[in-house]
Amino acid sequence: MALGCKIEIKINLKKGVNMKTSLFDLAKMIDHSLLHPTMTDADLKAGCELAMKYDVATVCIKPYAVPDAAKWLRNSKVAICAVAGFPHGNSHTEIIIAEAVRACEEGATEIDIVSNTGKVLGCDWDYVVRQIGAVNKAVIECGAILKVIFENDFLKDEHIIRLCEICSGLDVAFVKTSTGYGFVKQENGMYSYAGATVPHLKLMRKHSKPSVQIKAAGGVRSLDDLLLVRSIGVTRVGATATASILEEAKRRIDAGEDLSKSVNQELVTGGY
């Protein structure tokens, strides 16, 4: 469904057609995030039930829970997205591939991995290309698609641009801003992160070829956030505020608002 959404946006912009944004369109932009380390199995099941209620694109879930998610979601159109080598991308390539392939065998159709930040910052681009290429090949052979997380908080624009170019060259399905766990230590000793920012999202859209979709994670916590990132070419978001986002969308659509004309704020970054 995400691909169809991307094509629709492209055609609308090209032809100047102003089509109203539907609740279904918005729901199918959301990967409902179920990745927090404190989440129990009961929490994961409840999260899958919420995802089914709102008919989102996927649940993004811990690898061990993929078999359970496949059972919980079997009568729905909600897909399963699993993470591999998450959240820091420091595992051997073979381990990331093994985790991704097992998740696919157990029911996942989308895999989110993290680029190796140390290798990116060290400009070891040969390693980065080999790793992403190998994982992408394995995932595609399983009939799934790959999303590559950059962890933008750790990177400069030149790193983000190069990663977009690499992922474009490898025909990766999605590039993604953040894990939600890439905290940067501040001068006062506290940790924080920006997550998805408008400048970074625009940079990623500009330097990725049209077939590569953009996923925003970290900071999309309201309907206005979702509409804003959608307006700049984002086709998928990671979110935990799924219910509040879509309930507000339903209320505003029922009240007659055309959400395609309702982009009116800056993105508040950090957090899911």
FIDORO-780281 format. One record per residue (C-alpha): residue number from 1; x, y, z. Coordinates in nm, 2 decimals. Each point is the difference from the previous one (the first is absolute). Layout:
% residues N
pt nr->NUM | xx->X | yy->Y | zz->Z
...
This chain:
% residues 272
pt nr->1 | xx->0.00 | yy->0.00 | zz->0.00
pt nr->2 | xx->0.29 | yy->0.23 | zz->0.07
pt nr->3 | xx->0.12 | yy->-0.02 | zz->-0.36
pt nr->4 | xx->-0.35 | yy->0.09 | zz->-0.12
pt nr->5 | xx->0.00 | yy->0.30 | zz->0.23
pt nr->6 | xx->0.34 | yy->0.11 | zz->-0.14
pt nr->7 | xx->-0.12 | yy->-0.03 | zz->-0.36
pt nr->8 | xx->-0.32 | yy->0.19 | zz->0.08
pt nr->9 | xx->0.20 | yy->0.29 | zz->0.16
pt nr->10 | xx->0.23 | yy->0.01 | zz->-0.30
pt nr->11 | xx->-0.29 | yy->0.01 | zz->-0.25
pt nr->12 | xx->-0.19 | yy->0.26 | zz->0.20
pt nr->13 | xx->0.30 | yy->0.23 | zz->0.01
pt nr->14 | xx->0.07 | yy->-0.04 | zz->-0.37
pt nr->15 | xx->-0.35 | yy->0.06 | zz->-0.12
pt nr->16 | xx->-0.09 | yy->0.26 | zz->0.27
pt nr->17 | xx->-0.30 | yy->-0.21 | zz->0.11
pt nr->18 | xx->-0.12 | yy->0.08 | zz->0.35
pt nr->19 | xx->-0.14 | yy->-0.32 | zz->0.14
pt nr->20 | xx->-0.13 | yy->-0.02 | zz->0.36
pt nr->21 | xx->0.20 | yy->-0.20 | zz->0.25
pt nr->22 | xx->-0.20 | yy->-0.29 | zz->0.14
pt nr->23 | xx->0.03 | yy->-0.17 | zz->0.34
pt nr->24 | xx->0.11 | yy->-0.32 | zz->-0.19
pt nr->25 | xx->0.29 | yy->0.20 | zz->-0.16
pt nr->26 | xx->0.12 | yy->0.12 | zz->0.33
pt nr->27 | xx->-0.03 | yy->-0.34 | zz->0.18
pt nr->28 | xx->0.20 | yy->-0.17 | zz->-0.27
pt nr->29 | xx->0.29 | yy->0.24 | zz->0.06
pt nr->30 | xx->0.04 | yy->-0.13 | zz->0.36
pt nr->31 | xx->0.24 | yy->-0.26 | zz->0.13
pt nr->32 | xx->-0.14 | yy->-0.04 | zz->0.35
pt nr->33 | xx->0.31 | yy->-0.03 | zz->0.21
pt nr->34 | xx->0.02 | yy->-0.28 | zz->0.26
pt nr->35 | xx->0.38 | yy->0.01 | zz->0.07
pt nr->36 | xx->0.04 | yy->0.15 | zz->0.34
pt nr->37 | xx->0.21 | yy->-0.24 | zz->0.22
pt nr->38 | xx->-0.25 | yy->0.02 | zz->0.29
pt nr->39 | xx->-0.29 | yy->-0.13 | zz->-0.21
pt nr->40 | xx->-0.14 | yy->-0.33 | zz->0.13
pt nr->41 | xx->-0.16 | yy->-0.27 | zz->-0.22
pt nr->42 | xx->-0.34 | yy->0.13 | zz->0.12
pt nr->43 | xx->0.10 | yy->0.35 | zz->-0.12
pt nr->44 | xx->0.11 | yy->-0.14 | zz->-0.34
pt nr->45 | xx->-0.33 | yy->-0.18 | zz->-0.04
pt nr->46 | xx->-0.20 | yy->0.31 | zz->0.09
pt nr->47 | xx->0.21 | yy->0.20 | zz->-0.25
pt nr->48 | xx->-0.08 | yy->-0.25 | zz->-0.27
pt nr->49 | xx->-0.37 | yy->0.03 | zz->0.08
pt nr->50 | xx->0.02 | yy->0.38 | zz->-0.02
pt nr->51 | xx->0.18 | yy->-0.03 | zz->-0.33
pt nr->52 | xx->-0.28 | yy->-0.22 | zz->-0.13
pt nr->53 | xx->-0.27 | yy->0.23 | zz->0.13
pt nr->54 | xx->0.15 | yy->0.29 | zz->-0.20
pt nr->55 | xx->0.12 | yy->-0.21 | zz->-0.30
pt nr->56 | xx->0.34 | yy->0.15 | zz->-0.01
pt nr->57 | xx->0.28 | yy->-0.10 | zz->-0.24
pt nr->58 | xx->0.20 | yy->-0.22 | zz->0.25
pt nr->59 | xx->0.09 | yy->-0.07 | zz->0.35
pt nr->60 | xx->0.38 | yy->0.05 | zz->0.05
pt nr->61 | xx->0.08 | yy->-0.26 | zz->0.26
pt nr->62 | xx->0.28 | yy->-0.17 | zz->0.19
pt nr->63 | xx->0.15 | yy->-0.30 | zz->-0.19
pt nr->64 | xx->-0.09 | yy->-0.26 | zz->0.26
pt nr->65 | xx->-0.37 | yy->0.10 | zz->-0.02
pt nr->66 | xx->-0.04 | yy->-0.04 | zz->-0.38
pt nr->67 | xx->-0.16 | yy->-0.35 | zz->0.03
pt nr->68 | xx->-0.25 | yy->0.13 | zz->0.26
pt nr->69 | xx->-0.08 | yy->0.31 | zz->-0.21
pt nr->70 | xx->-0.06 | yy->-0.23 | zz->-0.30
pt nr->71 | xx->-0.27 | yy->-0.18 | zz->0.20
pt nr->72 | xx->-0.15 | yy->0.32 | zz->0.15
pt nr->73 | xx->-0.02 | yy->0.17 | zz->-0.34
pt nr->74 | xx->-0.09 | yy->-0.30 | zz->-0.22
pt nr->75 | xx->-0.36 | yy->0.13 | zz->-0.07
pt nr->76 | xx->0.11 | yy->0.35 | zz->-0.09
pt nr->77 | xx->0.17 | yy->0.20 | zz->-0.27
pt nr->78 | xx->0.26 | yy->0.13 | zz->0.24
pt nr->79 | xx->0.35 | yy->-0.12 | zz->-0.10
pt nr->80 | xx->0.29 | yy->-0.08 | zz->0.23
pt nr->81 | xx->0.32 | yy->0.20 | zz->0.00
pt nr->82 | xx->0.29 | yy->-0.14 | zz->0.21
pt nr->83 | xx->0.33 | yy->0.16 | zz->0.09
pt nr->84 | xx->0.34 | yy->-0.16 | zz->-0.04
pt nr->85 | xx->0.33 | yy->0.11 | zz->0.15
pt nr->86 | xx->-0.21 | yy->0.25 | zz->0.19
pt nr->87 | xx->0.04 | yy->0.26 | zz->0.14
pt nr->88 | xx->0.37 | yy->0.07 | zz->-0.07
pt nr->89 | xx->0.10 | yy->-0.19 | zz->-0.31
pt nr->90 | xx->0.32 | yy->-0.13 | zz->0.15
pt nr->91 | xx->-0.05 | yy->-0.37 | zz->-0.07
pt nr->92 | xx->0.19 | yy->-0.20 | zz->-0.26
pt nr->93 | xx->-0.17 | yy->0.01 | zz->-0.34
pt nr->94 | xx->-0.06 | yy->-0.38 | zz->0.02
pt nr->95 | xx->-0.18 | yy->0.04 | zz->0.33
pt nr->96 | xx->-0.23 | yy->0.28 | zz->-0.13
pt nr->97 | xx->-0.08 | yy->-0.21 | zz->-0.30
pt nr->98 | xx->-0.08 | yy->-0.31 | zz->0.21
pt nr->99 | xx->-0.23 | yy->0.21 | zz->0.22
pt nr->100 | xx->-0.17 | yy->0.16 | zz->-0.30
pt nr->101 | xx->-0.05 | yy->-0.33 | zz->-0.18
pt nr->102 | xx->-0.14 | yy->-0.17 | zz->0.31
pt nr->103 | xx->-0.25 | yy->0.28 | zz->0.05
pt nr->104 | xx->-0.11 | yy->-0.04 | zz->-0.36
pt nr->105 | xx->-0.04 | yy->-0.37 | zz->0.04
pt nr->106 | xx->-0.21 | yy->0.06 | zz->0.30
pt nr->107 | xx->-0.23 | yy->0.25 | zz->-0.17
pt nr->108 | xx->0.16 | yy->0.34 | zz->-0.04
pt nr->109 | xx->-0.02 | yy->0.17 | zz->-0.34
pt nr->110 | xx->0.19 | yy->0.31 | zz->0.09
pt nr->111 | xx->0.34 | yy->0.03 | zz->0.17
pt nr->112 | xx->0.15 | yy->0.30 | zz->0.16
pt nr->113 | xx->0.38 | yy->0.00 | zz->0.05
pt nr->114 | xx->0.24 | yy->0.27 | zz->0.13
pt nr->115 | xx->0.30 | yy->0.11 | zz->-0.20
pt nr->116 | xx->0.33 | yy->-0.04 | zz->0.19
pt nr->117 | xx->0.05 | yy->0.35 | zz->0.13
pt nr->118 | xx->0.37 | yy->-0.04 | zz->0.08
pt nr->119 | xx->0.07 | yy->-0.12 | zz->-0.35
pt nr->120 | xx->-0.20 | yy->0.29 | zz->-0.14
pt nr->121 | xx->0.18 | yy->0.26 | zz->0.21
pt nr->122 | xx->0.33 | yy->-0.16 | zz->-0.10
pt nr->123 | xx->-0.10 | yy->0.02 | zz->-0.36
pt nr->124 | xx->0.06 | yy->-0.37 | zz->-0.05
pt nr->125 | xx->-0.25 | yy->0.01 | zz->-0.29
pt nr->126 | xx->0.11 | yy->-0.33 | zz->-0.15
pt nr->127 | xx->-0.10 | yy->-0.18 | zz->0.32
pt nr->128 | xx->-0.33 | yy->0.19 | zz->0.02
pt nr->129 | xx->-0.08 | yy->-0.09 | zz->-0.36
pt nr->130 | xx->0.08 | yy->-0.37 | zz->0.05
pt nr->131 | xx->-0.20 | yy->-0.02 | zz->0.32
pt nr->132 | xx->-0.31 | yy->0.17 | zz->-0.12
pt nr->133 | xx->0.02 | yy->-0.18 | zz->-0.34
pt nr->134 | xx->0.03 | yy->-0.34 | zz->0.16
pt nr->135 | xx->-0.29 | yy->0.05 | zz->0.24
pt nr->136 | xx->-0.22 | yy->0.15 | zz->-0.28
pt nr->137 | xx->0.07 | yy->-0.30 | zz->-0.22
pt nr->138 | xx->-0.08 | yy->-0.25 | zz->0.27
pt nr->139 | xx->-0.32 | yy->0.19 | zz->0.09
pt nr->140 | xx->-0.12 | yy->0.02 | zz->-0.36
pt nr->141 | xx->0.07 | yy->-0.37 | zz->-0.05
pt nr->142 | xx->-0.24 | yy->-0.06 | zz->0.29
pt nr->143 | xx->-0.27 | yy->0.20 | zz->-0.18
pt nr->144 | xx->0.03 | yy->0.30 | zz->0.25
pt nr->145 | xx->0.12 | yy->0.36 | zz->-0.03
pt nr->146 | xx->0.27 | yy->0.18 | zz->0.19
pt nr->147 | xx->0.00 | yy->0.33 | zz->0.19
pt nr->148 | xx->0.34 | yy->0.15 | zz->0.09
pt nr->149 | xx->0.02 | yy->0.22 | zz->0.31
pt nr->150 | xx->0.27 | yy->0.27 | zz->-0.01
pt nr->151 | xx->-0.02 | yy->0.13 | zz->0.36
pt nr->152 | xx->0.02 | yy->0.35 | zz->-0.12
pt nr->153 | xx->0.08 | yy->0.15 | zz->0.34
pt nr->154 | xx->0.35 | yy->-0.14 | zz->-0.02
pt nr->155 | xx->0.07 | yy->0.11 | zz->-0.36
pt nr->156 | xx->0.08 | yy->0.31 | zz->-0.20
pt nr->157 | xx->-0.19 | yy->0.09 | zz->-0.32
pt nr->158 | xx->0.28 | yy->-0.15 | zz->-0.22
pt nr->159 | xx->-0.04 | yy->-0.34 | zz->0.17
pt nr->160 | xx->-0.38 | yy->0.01 | zz->-0.05
pt nr->161 | xx->0.05 | yy->0.09 | zz->-0.37
pt nr->162 | xx->0.25 | yy->-0.28 | zz->-0.06
pt nr->163 | xx->-0.23 | yy->-0.25 | zz->0.17
pt nr->164 | xx->-0.29 | yy->0.11 | zz->-0.21
pt nr->165 | xx->0.22 | yy->-0.05 | zz->-0.31
pt nr->166 | xx->0.11 | yy->-0.35 | zz->0.11
pt nr->167 | xx->-0.35 | yy->-0.11 | zz->0.08
pt nr->168 | xx->-0.12 | yy->0.13 | zz->-0.33
pt nr->169 | xx->0.27 | yy->-0.18 | zz->-0.19
pt nr->170 | xx->-0.09 | yy->-0.32 | zz->0.18
pt nr->171 | xx->-0.38 | yy->0.04 | zz->-0.06
pt nr->172 | xx->-0.08 | yy->-0.01 | zz->0.37
pt nr->173 | xx->-0.38 | yy->0.05 | zz->0.06
pt nr->174 | xx->0.02 | yy->0.26 | zz->0.27
pt nr->175 | xx->0.24 | yy->0.23 | zz->0.18
pt nr->176 | xx->-0.09 | yy->0.10 | zz->0.35
pt nr->177 | xx->0.11 | yy->0.28 | zz->0.24
pt nr->178 | xx->0.04 | yy->-0.16 | zz->0.34
pt nr->179 | xx->-0.04 | yy->-0.30 | zz->0.23
pt nr->180 | xx->-0.16 | yy->0.20 | zz->0.29
pt nr->181 | xx->0.30 | yy->-0.11 | zz->0.21
pt nr->182 | xx->0.29 | yy->0.20 | zz->-0.14
pt nr->183 | xx->0.05 | yy->0.23 | zz->0.30
pt nr->184 | xx->0.28 | yy->0.26 | zz->-0.01
pt nr->185 | xx->0.17 | yy->0.11 | zz->0.32
pt nr->186 | xx->-0.04 | yy->0.37 | zz->0.06
pt nr->187 | xx->0.25 | yy->0.24 | zz->0.18
pt nr->188 | xx->-0.21 | yy->-0.03 | zz->0.32
pt nr->189 | xx->0.03 | yy->-0.38 | zz->0.00
pt nr->190 | xx->-0.36 | yy->-0.06 | zz->-0.10
pt nr->191 | xx->-0.09 | yy->-0.20 | zz->-0.31
pt nr->192 | xx->-0.24 | yy->0.11 | zz->-0.28
pt nr->193 | xx->-0.06 | yy->-0.03 | zz->-0.37
pt nr->194 | xx->-0.18 | yy->0.18 | zz->-0.27
pt nr->195 | xx->-0.12 | yy->-0.29 | zz->-0.21
pt nr->196 | xx->-0.17 | yy->0.09 | zz->-0.32
pt nr->197 | xx->0.04 | yy->0.37 | zz->-0.10
pt nr->198 | xx->-0.14 | yy->0.18 | zz->-0.29
pt nr->199 | xx->0.35 | yy->0.10 | zz->-0.14
pt nr->200 | xx->0.12 | yy->-0.36 | zz->0.02
pt nr->201 | xx->-0.32 | yy->-0.14 | zz->-0.16
pt nr->202 | xx->0.03 | yy->0.25 | zz->-0.29
pt nr->203 | xx->0.37 | yy->-0.09 | zz->-0.04
pt nr->204 | xx->-0.08 | yy->-0.37 | zz->-0.01
pt nr->205 | xx->-0.28 | yy->0.05 | zz->-0.25
pt nr->206 | xx->0.22 | yy->0.22 | zz->-0.22
pt nr->207 | xx->0.29 | yy->-0.25 | zz->-0.01
pt nr->208 | xx->-0.19 | yy->-0.32 | zz->-0.03
pt nr->209 | xx->-0.13 | yy->-0.12 | zz->-0.33
pt nr->210 | xx->-0.38 | yy->0.01 | zz->-0.04
pt nr->211 | xx->-0.04 | yy->-0.37 | zz->0.05
pt nr->212 | xx->0.16 | yy->0.02 | zz->0.34
pt nr->213 | xx->-0.26 | yy->0.09 | zz->0.26
pt nr->214 | xx->0.06 | yy->0.21 | zz->0.32
pt nr->215 | xx->-0.10 | yy->-0.11 | zz->0.35
pt nr->216 | xx->-0.01 | yy->0.26 | zz->0.28
pt nr->217 | xx->0.06 | yy->-0.13 | zz->0.35
pt nr->218 | xx->0.02 | yy->0.20 | zz->0.32
pt nr->219 | xx->-0.21 | yy->0.31 | zz->0.03
pt nr->220 | xx->-0.32 | yy->-0.09 | zz->-0.19
pt nr->221 | xx->-0.24 | yy->0.00 | zz->0.29
pt nr->222 | xx->-0.30 | yy->0.19 | zz->-0.13
pt nr->223 | xx->-0.22 | yy->0.02 | zz->-0.30
pt nr->224 | xx->0.15 | yy->0.33 | zz->-0.10
pt nr->225 | xx->0.35 | yy->-0.16 | zz->0.02
pt nr->226 | xx->-0.12 | yy->-0.27 | zz->-0.23
pt nr->227 | xx->-0.15 | yy->0.24 | zz->-0.25
pt nr->228 | xx->0.32 | yy->0.21 | zz->0.00
pt nr->229 | xx->0.23 | yy->-0.29 | zz->-0.07
pt nr->230 | xx->-0.24 | yy->-0.14 | zz->-0.26
pt nr->231 | xx->0.01 | yy->0.34 | zz->-0.18
pt nr->232 | xx->0.37 | yy->-0.02 | zz->-0.05
pt nr->233 | xx->0.00 | yy->-0.35 | zz->-0.15
pt nr->234 | xx->0.01 | yy->-0.24 | zz->0.30
pt nr->235 | xx->-0.21 | yy->-0.31 | zz->-0.06
pt nr->236 | xx->0.05 | yy->-0.19 | zz->0.33
pt nr->237 | xx->0.05 | yy->0.10 | zz->0.36
pt nr->238 | xx->0.08 | yy->-0.18 | zz->0.32
pt nr->239 | xx->-0.24 | yy->0.09 | zz->0.28
pt nr->240 | xx->-0.13 | yy->-0.10 | zz->0.34
pt nr->241 | xx->-0.27 | yy->0.27 | zz->0.00
pt nr->242 | xx->-0.20 | yy->-0.19 | zz->-0.27
pt nr->243 | xx->-0.33 | yy->0.01 | zz->0.17
pt nr->244 | xx->0.00 | yy->0.37 | zz->0.08
pt nr->245 | xx->0.13 | yy->0.09 | zz->-0.35
pt nr->246 | xx->-0.27 | yy->-0.19 | zz->-0.17
pt nr->247 | xx->-0.28 | yy->0.09 | zz->0.24
pt nr->248 | xx->0.07 | yy->0.36 | zz->-0.07
pt nr->249 | xx->0.01 | yy->-0.06 | zz->-0.37
pt nr->250 | xx->-0.34 | yy->-0.17 | zz->0.01
pt nr->251 | xx->-0.14 | yy->0.29 | zz->0.21
pt nr->252 | xx->0.13 | yy->0.27 | zz->-0.24
pt nr->253 | xx->-0.10 | yy->-0.19 | zz->-0.32
pt nr->254 | xx->-0.35 | yy->-0.06 | zz->0.15
pt nr->255 | xx->-0.02 | yy->0.37 | zz->0.06
pt nr->256 | xx->0.06 | yy->0.07 | zz->-0.36
pt nr->257 | xx->0.36 | yy->0.11 | zz->0.01
pt nr->258 | xx->0.22 | yy->-0.07 | zz->-0.31
pt nr->259 | xx->0.31 | yy->-0.13 | zz->0.16
pt nr->260 | xx->0.20 | yy->0.03 | zz->-0.32
pt nr->261 | xx->-0.01 | yy->0.38 | zz->0.06
pt nr->262 | xx->0.08 | yy->-0.01 | zz->0.37
pt nr->263 | xx->0.38 | yy->0.02 | zz->0.02
pt nr->264 | xx->0.05 | yy->0.28 | zz->0.25
pt nr->265 | xx->0.28 | yy->-0.07 | zz->0.25
pt nr->266 | xx->0.36 | yy->-0.09 | zz->0.05
pt nr->267 | xx->0.09 | yy->-0.35 | zz->0.11
pt nr->268 | xx->0.06 | yy->-0.04 | zz->0.38
pt nr->269 | xx->0.30 | yy->-0.24 | zz->0.00
pt nr->270 | xx->0.11 | yy->-0.27 | zz->0.24
pt nr->271 | xx->-0.19 | yy->-0.30 | zz->0.13
pt nr->272 | xx->-0.25 | yy->-0.23 | zz->-0.17
